[in-house]
Amino acid sequence: MRFPLLPMWKVDSITELTPEILEEKGIKQKKVADDIGISPATMHEICKGTRKVEATEYFGICKSLGVSLDFFRDRMEKKEMMA
């Protein structure tokens, strides 16, 4: 069963911010991939922005990182305000 893709703000913010958050929390891409049931290669593609994120993957990434569903949007808005 396929789930819808996320709105573009979530795709942009997750692509830009996931590597940053992983580093801050000391978490490897492989751990997140294992947590949400995708391959490490797929997680790498998500982080690089070469693959769109499905809704279930987004929810899983947020859960694995211990952040709210609004975390990426809120963090992106803060970055844009500081620019």
Secondary structure by P-SEA (a helix, b strand, c coil): cbbbbccaaaaaaaaacaaaaaaaacccaaaaaaaacccaaaaaaaaaccccccaaaaaaaaaaaccccaaaaaaaaaaaaac
